[in-house]
Structure formats: C-alpha cells, structure tokens
Amino acid sequence: MINRVSTPYPSDVSSYIITREEKRSMSDKNLHDGPDSAVRNSSGSKSLYFGLFTLAMGFMVLGGWMLDIPGLKSAFGVVVSMVFMMLLLTALVWWTARELNRIASERQQSDVQLHESEERYRRLFEAAKDGILLLDYDTGVITDVNPFLKDRLGYSKEELLGKCLWELGFFKDVKLSKDDFLRLQNKGYVRYEDLPLETKEGKKLDVEFISNVYQAGGKKVIQCNIRDITERKRAEEEIKFRNVLLSTQQEASIDGILVVGENNCILSYNRRFIEMWRLPEKLVEDKVDTPVLQFVTDQMSDPGPFIQRIQHLYSHRQETSQDELILADGRFFDRYSAPMFGPNERYYGRIWNFRDITERKRREKEREKMLLWQNSVGLLQQSLLTTGTLNQKLKNITDEIVRIFDVDICRIWVIQPGDLCQRGCVHAQVKEGPHACLDRSHCLHLLSSSGRYTHIDGRDHGRIPFGCYKIGLIASGKAHKFLTNDVPNDPHIHDHQWAHELGLISFAGYQLHVPDGQAMGVMAVFAKHPIEAAEDTILDGLSSTIALVIQQAKGEEEREKLETQLRQSQKLESIGQLAGGVAHDFNNMLSVINGYSEMLLREIDSSDTKYERIREINKAGTRSADLTRQLLAFARRQPIAPKVLDINEEVEGMLKMLRRLLGENIELVWKPSANLWKVKVDSSQISQILVNLLVNARDAVSGAGKIVILTCKVELDAAFCRMHLDFVPGKYVVLEVCDSGCGMDKKTREHIFEPFFTTKKTGEGTGLGLATVFGIVKQNEGFINVYSEPGKGTTFKIYLPRHEQENVEIEEKPAGSKIITGTETVLLVEDENSLLVFAKAMLERLGYTVLTANSPSQAIKLAEEYKMNIHLLMTDMVMPEMSGLELRNRITSIRPGIKCLFMSGYTADIMSHNGILDEGINFLEKPFTAEELSLKLREALAVHGTPAPLPASVEKWKE
C-alpha cells in the first residue's frame, strides 16, 4: 500500500521540485513573470504616492494654521502656502520621475534575472536524475517531461505529452485517479512513498512519487517528481538482511555478547550472555549496566582485578582487551572487549564477548596430567628394562602407580600355573555362590602391594583362584578389565563395607596379558577419587608392559629352573649309573655272603654257639641287600612286574599299616577322588612310595600334626609342561601327600632326591627314601613335584600316567612258599668265581646236575661237547666277553629249545626300558635265597613238580 503524506516535501528529496517560494529565491526578488512583478511594483508606487500626498496635505494645513496666527495677514499666509505647495509639487515631480526611472531599471534587470532563472530551471529540469512531469493544474494533462523520466520509462516525449497521468499504463499496481488529482488540487501536495512502476518493456521499478502545486506564468502548475528508489530499497533490504544476520549470529553465537553504549546503557545482548552469567531477565530488560555489572562481579572468584580492568577500559576507550576470568563456582570464561567507533572517530560504546572455556581448561588440565602421566609411565617402563628380580620390578611398578595416579592401593597378582588353589587359598573353601572357585587348577599370588597396604601375605588376598571374586574373574578372561567409580554401590564389588570405611569410591582391574592372549596376572587399583578415562587408558596400556615384564621374568625364571632341573636330572642320572654299578658289585658279593650264611644256618643246629653269629652275618647281608635294592630303584634298574590297578584301592589297603607307622599323635586324612582312572604299576612300588613319603612327613611334623593323602585326576597341557622339565602333556592320576610340618627351603628342595642326602641326624636315616620314590616314579614314566616353604608344610605330588586299557588283568603268579627241587641239567655261567662256586653248590643241593663255566667261551664249548641233554642255561648278565643275552643266542643256536634263566645285580641289559622286563625273560635278582632260586628254576623250566625227598642237609633248610 502506498502512504499518502500531506506534510511539506522533505528537503532530502526536493532537489528538483520548484515551488513558488523556491522560484522567488532563485530570482532574488521573485521576478518569475510580469503580472506577479507588476503587482509588487504597483504596491510600491502607491506607497510612494500616498507619502507625497500626505506631505502636501501637511504643508497645506500648516499654511492655513499660519493664516490664523495673529499679526500675519491672510495674503501672506496664502503666499506661504502656495510657495510650500509649489515646492512640494516640484519635489514630488522630481521624486516621481526619479522613482519611475529606478523602477524601469529594476524591471529591466528583473527580466534578465527571470530569463536566467528560467534558463537555470530548464537546465536543472533537463539534467535532473529524477523523473519530472509538469501537469496542467485544471486538467491534469502532461505539459512537459524531462529526458530522465522518458528514458527510464522507455516512452517518447510525444507519447507522454497531452495525456493525463492516470491514462498512462506504467502505474500498474496503483493508478492515480481523478480523486487523487482533486485531492492534489485541494491540498497542493501529494506524496507516495513506495509506488510500483513498470516501464514500457515491462521492467518493474520502485519509485517515490511527489506532487506539488505552484504558480507559473500567472497560473497554477503541478510538478510531479518521480525518484527511482530501487537501489535504495535494495540497500534498505541489505541493511535489514545484515541486521537480521547480525542478530541471528549474535543469538547463535556460543559466546555471551553484551553491547554497552557510551552512557553506560545496555544497547544489545544475546541469550547466551544471560545463560552464562545466570542473569535474571528483569535485570537486563531495564537496559541499565550498573546492576548487571554488580551481579556479574559477585560471581567472580577475585572481583578486584575484574572491576579494575573494566574501569581501565572505559577510561581508555581506544584499547582492546582479552583475558581469562575465574568464577567462584570453578568455571573459566574468556573475556574479549573492543570499542565501537563510527565516522569521524565518534565513540558509540563497547562490545563485550564472553566464552565459557571451562571444558577447554579441563581438557588442557587433562592433557597436562596425561603428559605428566605418560612421561612418568615412560620413565617407569624404561626402569623395568634394568636388571632386578620380578618382585623388585613389580614393587617399583605399584609404588610408582600410587605416586603418579594418587591412588590409595595398587596390587599385582601373578598366575602360578599348576599351583592348585586348594592349598593355602582361603577362597577355595567357598563352594557355592558368586564367589565360588571355578577353576582350581590355577591360583593368583599377590606379589606386590603399595599404598595403604604393603603386605602381600594377607589371608584373604594373598592367594585368589581363577573365577573367584572380581580379581579371579578378570584373570580368567570373563572380564578383560573392570572399572567402576561407584564402589560402595556396585554389586560386582565383594566387600562394600570395607570400601565404605576407607572412603574408596573407584576400582579398576586389568588383566595382564601378552600379545598372544596368555594371561600373566591381574593389576588392581583402589582410589578415593574417580578414575578418569585418560587414567584408565594409560593404566590399561601399562598393564601390557607389566605383562611383558612378567613374561620375561618368568621366561628367565623358567630357563633357570629348567637349567637347574636339567643339571639335577643329569646329576641324578650320573648318581643312578654309579649306584647301579655299585649295586651290581655289591650284589655279587652279597649273593655269596647271604647264600653261604643261609646254607650254614640250615646245616648247623640252632643251639650251636656259631648259629647266632652266622645269623647276624645273614641279617647284615639282608640289610645290605635292601640298600642295594633301593639304589637300584633310584637308578631305575629294579626289575618290576606292573599290573593295572586302582590307586585308591591300594591306599585303602595300606591305611591301617600307615596309621600304625605314623603313631597316635598324627592325624592321617584320606581323601580319595571318585571315578579315578586306572594306572599300570607294580603294586609293591605304590607301597614303597607311600611308606617313604609318610615316614618323611612324620619326621617333618615332629609330634602332633596332620597328614593328608588325596588322589585326583588331571590333564596336563603344553603350557604347564613347558614350565616343568621332562613333563609330557596327557592324562594323569595324582597321588598327593601333604603335611603340616616344618617345610623346606629352596636349597634343601634342590637336593632331596639325591641318594644319601638327609637332614636328619646321623644314624636316623639312610637318605635313600625320597631317592627311591624318585626312581620308582621315573621308572613308571611319571613325574614328581614338590611344594614347600619353611613353616608352611610340604606337598609331594606324584603324577602317574593313566592306563587306557583299564580292563586288562595280569595273571597272578603263585608265590613260592617252599623250596622246589629238580633233577634237570643246568649249565651255570658266572665270571665271579666265588659266586660260581656258591651257585653250583646251591643247585646241586636242589638236586640239579650242574655244568659250570667261568666265561662265555667255556660255556659255548661245553654246550658243543657235552653229550647229554642240557635243560637250562643259568647265566650272569654282565661278563667280559659277551653279555648274557648274546650268550643265550649262541647257546640256543647250538642247542635249540634250551631254557634260560638270567641272574644279575645290575639289570640294565635285560630291560626294555625303565626296569620293565621284556616279555619271556626269566630273571633272578642277586642276591637271592635258595627258595627264590628254586622257584625261578621251576618257572624257567615251566615245570612246577612236587617236592622230592631231600638229603638231610637239605631238609634243614625248611627249619
């Protein structure tokens, strides 16, 4: 809509509008046209004539008055009056002529000025950059149009002249009507501020239309000024857009913005400013800066510098400023201020920008802490590369974590593979519920603790099994890591009361695993402050380094352990070979001693004074034979006859005897495992193992105590076997003997399986008990482990391989209970002459025909030359020329079908492996008795027979 304005035409848009008053100013005396000037000049003449007439009348009155003066005659008065009248008329004529001359001159000058004025107007009319139309006042017909308007509209002058304005088509939206024209005639002035206009070509323009009425040439004329305001409107729209843009930017800004004028009034602000400073709406709506400033100042942690800076900036208007503000509530604001200067350096006020940088400062602080942590952790990691024990390195780690991260407790548990958690682990007693032990084959050992607690032997946390409590769950892989900053209320934390009493609010646990995924242990921290994400990241990364340190240390320990085990194994092997050789020679001599003493005891009467002496000789020989037998067991050279059996049954059959062995003060606890696998072993060796282990346990307990025998079945994996030399992966039955005795230190443990090593006093032990156990276990392809610490008892674990064919039954051979004689011919071969003589005598007393040879070559010669039948070859195994096996083969080739009985005190040559006799081999171990010899002879000949009447000397053997 177009607004009609009836106020006088504004000066800023009337440059080319010529009104009546303006024309007068242009022509100095408003000599625009003749009639108008004549009116003014006529008025001047009338005034002149009126003055002269008044003057003349005055003189005439004066003359009359003078005639009335006494003493003056009337004639004189008349004369005087006439004179004055003549003078007056003369002066009047002269003045009139002079005035008329002046008026004529001025008229001529006015005409020149009018012409010049009209010329100037025409030039202005033609050169004006606004469109100008001249209309007839009475009809509204266009009488003139300037070039600018016709060019802008695209019409020729001829197309416009002589037409009414409202008849033209370029005012499309709003057309001037006759009513508007009448209004113009009446008011003399009409204005349209925003009039849409269209050119002849259809181009749309926005114009400002102003009309006024003035006198020209004695008649009224209407002048219409048309100004193209398209550019102005574009500029106005641009200004509006900029204002909207600035307003939107101000409101969308993340900064709080405040604009204060030069008189300290608030000119502008945005919503962010109110939110940042938490200002009441009413406070800023009043547009007064002082209360707002006071409200803001009250929030500062240190108001003094804040106010001083503001006062300085207001007194130094040219300065800009940027600083940081610290609020009392801990927030940080970045403050920027700049003055606002306009043209001619006019000062309008100052703009203030506030940005909340609290989060940025927090991140900067975090980065600083992160850098500090990283540098400290880097130095810590470098220190771990230095030499030192694992415990020393782990203690250094936990100490540094407490210092760097300001935590209350830091602990590291390390996994000890194969360390069953039942032993010494209080948590293993938990059988049900969320904290029950789920994996009893692994246990976590607390190796380092720093901060509030530094001890590592706590009852509750010194040992933790896999799958039990949070630490065990992390170790088992069910939770690679765990972090909570709400310990008192977290259901995964076991002891909330303990944490609450200590004020602990955060807990973090990390599985220590190497790149291949193998878990080494667990690191855990407790703190009174929340553990931030950055701390969690660094601790998690550090856990990998700790795992590598543990792996490296374990590798070194494992290597040292394997080297020690290898040296120990080689040492025991050497001792075994030596013991086997010694036993061989001893057995040869003991065979003679024991054999002759036995023969003598049977030949003489028990009342004879020599009988007791010979009996003592026989007892000493028997004890010596037991010692050599133990040496052979350690050297794995003891011949055995294994069978499939159930260890539980073997142990149960010995319990009564074992309890008598221990005595009344020691409690023996038997814990058999159900559904135990079968093993293949000589039952007598199980007895030897148990007796030797329990005797050692009894001596370690030394008085009242407790010994536990238990069995179980396990499957050893490759990881476990890598930690233990000679162990082979597979399924095993475990026979375990635990005592509550004094325990052993590491140095003692390294020697316990050596023959004749003992910690007992002289005369209290032979030192062969554990050596025998070691030999038996190795002979049966098993393993033995020892766990012991001073003051914490000892545990021996015997691993015997599972026998898969559990239903195989071994035929029991009848035990000989008496001497069985025979009549067959025996070829006896023995390089030890004394033993050869003794054996010949014993065979003859048993009724056999004996051919003797002290060398293999002599035996071969006898076999070739003897004309009668030879039923049995009885030969020593170890001889200078050839072994007993080679001799058997030679004799068999000469006399096919001959039977063979081997005898030896050192059985390595007749055993396939580990002392187990080859099938079909008949063997007699030295030293032997007459009864053992008679039984072995019958077994070898495969004839049991019945006892035959013996000579008197032989009958005495039965006594």
Secondary structure, DSSP 8 states (H G I E B T S, - for coil): ---B--S---GGG-TT---HHHHHHHTSS--SSHHHHHHHHHHHHHHHHHHHHHHHHHHHHHHHHHHTSTT--HHHHHHHHHHHHHHHHHHHHHHHHHHHHHHHHHHHHHHHHHHHHHHHHHHHHHH-SSEEEEEETTT-BEEEE-HHHHHHHT--HHHHTTSBGGGSSS--SS---HHHHHHHHHHSEEEEEEEEEE-TT--EEEEEEEEEEEEETTEEEEEEEEEE-HHHHHHHHHHHHHHHHHHHHHHH-SSEEEEEETTSBEEEE-HHHHHHHT--HHHHHTTBHHHHHHHHHTTBSSHHHHHHHHHHHHHSTT--EEEEEEBTTS-EEEEEEEEEE-GGG-EEEEEEEEEE-HHHHHHHHHHHHHHHHHHHHHHHHHHTTSS--HHHHHHHHHHHHHHHHT-SEEEEEEEEET--TTTT-GGGG--SSTTS-SEEEEEEEEEEEEES---S--TTTSEEEETSHHHHHHHHTSSSEEEES-GGG-TT-S-HHHHHHHT--EEEEEEEE-TT--EEEEEEEEESS---HHHHHHHHHHHHHHHHHHHHHHHHHHHHHHHHHHHHHHHHHHHHHHHHHHHHHHHHHHHHHHHHHHHHHHHS-TTSHHHHHHHHHHHHHHHHHHHHHHHHHHTT-S-B--EEE-HHHHHHHHHHHHHHHH-TTEEEEEE--TT---EEE-HHHHHHHHHHHHHHHHHHH-SSEEEEEEEEEEEE-HHHHHTSTT--SEEEEEEEEEE-S----HHHHTTTTSTT--SS-TTS--S-HHHHHHHHHHHTT-EEEEEE-TTS-EEEEEEEE--S-TT----------S------EEEEE-SSHHHHHHHHHHHHHTT-EEEEESSHHHHHHHHHH--S---EEEEES--SSS-HHHHHHHHHHHSTT-EEEEEES--GGGEEETTEE-TT--EEESS--HHHHHHHHHHHHT---------HHHHGGG-
